[in-house]
Amino acid sequence: MEYSEKVMEHFMNPRNVGELEGANGVGTVGNAQCGDIMRVFLKIENGVVADASFKTFGCGAAVATSSMATELVKGKTIAEVMEITNKAVTDALDGLPAVKKHCSVLAEEAVRSALWDYSQKSGVAIDGLEEPKEHAPHAH
Ligand code: FES
């Protein structure tokens, strides 16, 4: 399995690690298959992500995608954040091995889950945002 230099760099030196003081949207998601857990903190002010951070208990790709996802959402409007898919995160990292795709999906879901939390707490409706679903274990 080959990781891009960017993935390795974000894994070795992740950005935005830890809890975020004053966060008003927090989302936690997990993948029942690998057991990895990701939590994203967003601080949204005037409809813009003023700051973002994460805590990830997971594989190197989960750390790298959380790091990149929090970098990508900073300074973006909620509508722009809604456009950031797992593919955008993966592309920003110059790709991920196919078996690691679900790690980037987890990053997208964690951001959406944090937006959902913000929406619930603030009463701000977010176009196109669906309630995060529970993750059932995959059968293999
Ligand atoms: Fe599960 Fe990477 S192996 S998030």
Residues whose N, C-alpha, C, O or C-beta is under 5 A from the ligand:
A	BS01	FES	N31 C34 D36 G58 C59 A61 A62 H102 C103 L106
